[in-house]
Structures are given as structure tokens and as C-alpha cells.
Amino acid sequence: MNEKIRGTQACVQHQEQWKKHVQQHKRLVHFLDFADVFQPMETPIWRMPVEGNTQPHDGPEQEERPKENYFTPSRFYCIETICTPCRVVIAWAKFARSESPTNILAFLESIFSTEDAQPSYVCIDKACAVLRTAVRNGSWERIWKHTTCFIVDSYYYINHRATDGLCQKWCNPAPLDGFCPKFGHSRER
């Protein structure tokens, strides 16, 4: 086993990779150390390019590229939370590579495993994609149909309803037909 060279995180054999890593991350380290002297013309931390696998929020899962080195820990795509209406987090899960509808359904099913535990509403920006996936994989009939309504938040609905009939009809956060599973009103699905 090769020992690290003092002041670095690499052995003699991997010093070039270490130097490259330090150069690539120097600006980030500088920002974190001196955030209070942020210059208006510098790029803010949230706009800096991210190394590794990135994908659009609603995009398909991408193949993972092999890491060049292990000088920094792996990153997760997102942390998904389940919150009560009063914003108390009751569960969370790390999604390594995507926030896919399949991953979301698996997470929901692991938390709400019995009909008594299932919520009346699941409000999520991807509700129409989650509902579509649940119908396709059979979990809608098996698990959710009689207990839960998947709705989108109002911002997403405003931007999405014109192009998605399923979203318009089944994921509307304020339907005009009186549909409300919590109070026993239903519509044929």
C-alpha cells in the first residue's frame, strides 16, 4: 500500500490526479472559505458547473460514469422528503441517480405500506408522471386507487395542464367537479 505524501491526499503514483483535483476545486474551496468577501462579478456557488453525472429534473436516468478518483465523496441526485401539511418531515430517502416516478412510488410504498397508513393526498410536482407509472405497473389498482389522490402543486399545474390531459383531469390541485377522496367523493378512474 502506498502512503500519502504529506499535505496531499495521494501517493507518489497519483500526485498528478491530486494536483488536477485541487485545481478543479480551488474556486469552490475559495468560495467556502471566503464567502463573506464575495465579489459581485464572480460566479455564485449555485451557478458553478457540477462535476459528475447531471441530468434535468424530469429527464431520464443517465448511465453513471466511472469516477477518476475518490478524493471527494459521491454525490446524490436528491433527497426526497415526505412531509405533513404542517411541514413536519416524517420520512426521507436519498435518490442516488434520479428522481424517477418508479423511485418515488417505491419510496411511498415503503412508508405507506398499509391502506390505513396511506394519505388522502400526495402532492408532488411529478404527480402526473407518478400516477401514469402507477397505472402502468399495476400499483394504482393494487395500492393507491381507493385511498390516495396524486396532485401537483399549483405552480406546476399552471405550467403543465395545457399539454397533459391526465394532469388536467386527475392531478388538478383544485378540481371544479367536487372530487375529494378524503371526504368520500370519488370519480370513476
C-alpha positions as CSV (number, residue, x, y, z in Angstrom):
1,M,0.0,0.0,0.0
2,N,1.4,3.4,-1.0
3,E,1.4,6.1,1.7
4,K,0.1,9.6,1.1
5,I,2.6,12.4,0.5
6,R,2.4,14.8,3.4
7,G,0.0,17.7,2.7
8,T,-1.9,15.8,0.0
9,Q,-4.5,13.0,-0.3
10,A,-2.5,10.9,-2.8
11,C,0.6,8.7,-3.0
12,V,3.5,9.5,-5.4
13,Q,1.8,7.5,-8.2
14,H,-1.4,9.6,-8.0
15,Q,0.1,13.1,-7.5
16,E,-0.9,14.3,-10.9
17,Q,-4.5,13.3,-10.3
18,W,-4.4,15.1,-6.9
19,K,-3.0,18.3,-8.5
20,K,-5.7,18.2,-11.2
21,H,-8.4,17.7,-8.5
22,V,-7.0,20.6,-6.4
23,Q,-7.0,22.9,-9.4
24,Q,-10.6,22.0,-10.4
25,H,-11.9,22.5,-6.8
26,K,-9.8,25.6,-5.9
27,R,-12.5,28.1,-6.7
28,L,-15.1,26.2,-4.7
29,V,-12.8,26.0,-1.7
30,H,-12.0,29.7,-2.0
31,F,-15.7,30.5,-2.0
32,L,-16.4,28.4,1.0
33,D,-13.5,29.9,3.0
34,F,-14.2,33.5,2.0
35,A,-18.0,33.7,1.4
36,D,-18.2,37.0,3.2
37,V,-15.9,38.7,0.6
38,F,-17.9,37.5,-2.4
39,Q,-17.3,39.8,-5.3
40,P,-20.4,40.8,-7.4
41,M,-18.8,39.8,-10.7
42,E,-17.8,36.3,-9.5
43,T,-20.0,33.3,-10.3
44,P,-22.1,32.4,-7.3
45,I,-21.7,28.8,-5.9
46,W,-25.1,27.7,-7.1
47,R,-24.2,28.6,-10.7
48,M,-20.8,26.8,-10.8
49,P,-20.6,23.8,-13.0
50,V,-21.1,20.5,-11.2
51,E,-18.7,17.6,-11.9
52,G,-20.1,14.2,-12.4
53,N,-23.5,13.0,-13.7
54,T,-26.1,15.7,-14.0
55,Q,-29.5,15.4,-15.6
56,P,-32.5,17.6,-16.0
57,H,-35.0,17.4,-13.1
58,D,-37.6,15.5,-15.3
59,G,-35.0,13.8,-17.5
60,P,-34.4,10.1,-17.8
61,E,-31.8,8.4,-15.7
62,Q,-28.4,8.6,-17.2
63,E,-25.6,6.0,-17.0
64,E,-23.2,6.6,-14.3
65,R,-19.7,7.4,-15.4
66,P,-16.8,5.8,-13.5
67,K,-15.0,8.0,-11.1
68,E,-11.5,9.1,-11.9
69,N,-10.5,9.2,-8.2
70,Y,-12.0,9.1,-4.7
71,F,-10.7,12.4,-3.3
72,T,-14.2,13.6,-2.7
73,P,-17.3,11.7,-1.6
74,S,-20.0,10.6,-4.0
75,R,-23.0,12.9,-4.6
76,F,-26.6,12.1,-4.5
77,Y,-29.1,13.3,-7.1
78,C,-31.6,14.4,-4.5
79,I,-33.1,13.8,-1.1
80,E,-36.8,13.2,-1.3
81,T,-38.9,14.0,1.8
82,I,-42.4,13.2,2.9
83,C,-43.9,16.0,5.0
84,T,-47.2,16.5,6.8
85,P,-49.3,19.5,5.8
86,C,-47.8,21.4,8.7
87,R,-44.3,20.8,7.2
88,V,-43.1,18.1,9.7
89,V,-40.8,15.7,7.9
90,I,-41.9,12.1,8.5
91,A,-39.6,10.3,6.2
92,W,-36.8,10.9,3.7
93,A,-34.7,8.9,1.2
94,K,-31.6,9.6,-0.8
95,F,-32.1,9.0,-4.5
96,A,-28.7,8.3,-6.0
97,R,-29.2,8.9,-9.7
98,S,-32.7,10.1,-10.4
99,E,-36.0,11.2,-9.0
100,S,-37.9,8.9,-11.3
101,P,-41.5,8.1,-10.8
102,T,-40.6,4.4,-10.1
103,N,-38.2,5.5,-7.3
104,I,-40.9,7.9,-5.9
105,L,-43.5,5.1,-5.9
106,A,-41.1,2.6,-4.2
107,F,-40.4,5.2,-1.5
108,L,-44.1,6.0,-1.0
109,E,-44.9,2.2,-0.8
110,S,-42.2,1.6,1.8
111,I,-43.6,4.4,4.0
112,F,-47.3,3.9,3.5
113,S,-47.4,0.1,3.4
114,T,-51.0,-0.4,4.6
115,E,-54.2,1.1,3.4
116,D,-54.8,2.6,6.8
117,A,-51.5,4.5,6.6
118,Q,-52.0,5.8,3.1
119,P,-52.6,9.6,2.8
120,S,-55.6,11.1,1.1
121,Y,-53.3,13.2,-1.0
122,V,-49.8,13.1,-2.3
123,C,-48.8,16.5,-3.6
124,I,-45.7,16.4,-5.7
125,D,-44.5,18.3,-8.8
126,K,-44.3,15.0,-10.7
127,A,-47.7,13.7,-9.7
128,C,-48.9,13.1,-13.2
129,A,-45.8,11.1,-14.1
130,V,-46.1,9.2,-10.8
131,L,-49.8,8.4,-11.5
132,R,-49.0,7.4,-15.0
133,T,-46.3,5.0,-13.8
134,A,-48.6,3.6,-11.0
135,V,-51.2,2.8,-13.6
136,R,-48.7,1.1,-15.9
137,N,-47.0,-1.0,-13.3
138,G,-50.3,-2.1,-11.6
139,S,-49.7,-0.4,-8.2
140,W,-52.5,2.0,-8.9
141,E,-55.1,-0.8,-8.8
142,R,-53.3,-2.7,-6.1
143,I,-52.4,0.1,-3.7
144,W,-53.5,3.6,-4.3
145,K,-56.8,3.8,-6.2
146,H,-59.1,3.7,-3.2
147,T,-57.2,5.8,-0.8
148,T,-55.0,8.4,-2.4
149,C,-55.2,11.2,-4.9
150,F,-51.9,12.3,-6.6
151,I,-52.0,16.1,-7.1
152,V,-49.4,18.5,-8.5
153,D,-48.6,21.8,-6.8
154,S,-50.4,24.8,-8.2
155,Y,-47.2,26.3,-9.8
156,Y,-46.6,23.0,-11.7
157,Y,-50.3,22.7,-12.7
158,I,-50.4,26.2,-14.2
159,N,-47.3,25.4,-16.3
160,H,-48.3,21.8,-17.2
161,R,-52.0,21.5,-17.6
162,A,-52.3,22.7,-21.1
163,T,-50.2,19.9,-22.5
164,D,-51.2,16.9,-20.3
165,G,-54.8,15.7,-20.2
166,L,-54.1,13.2,-17.4
167,C,-52.6,16.0,-15.3
168,Q,-55.7,18.2,-16.1
169,K,-58.2,15.6,-15.0
170,W,-56.6,13.6,-12.3
171,C,-53.8,15.7,-10.7
172,N,-55.6,19.1,-10.5
173,P,-55.0,20.6,-7.1
174,A,-58.3,22.4,-7.2
175,P,-60.8,20.4,-9.3
176,L,-64.1,22.0,-10.1
177,D,-66.1,18.8,-10.0
178,G,-66.0,18.4,-6.2
179,F,-63.7,15.4,-6.3
180,C,-62.2,14.9,-2.8
181,P,-61.2,11.4,-1.7
182,K,-60.8,12.5,1.9
183,F,-64.5,13.3,2.2
184,G,-65.7,10.2,0.3
185,H,-66.4,11.9,-3.0
186,S,-65.0,10.0,-5.9
187,R,-64.9,9.8,-9.6
188,E,-64.5,6.7,-11.8
189,R,-60.9,6.1,-12.6
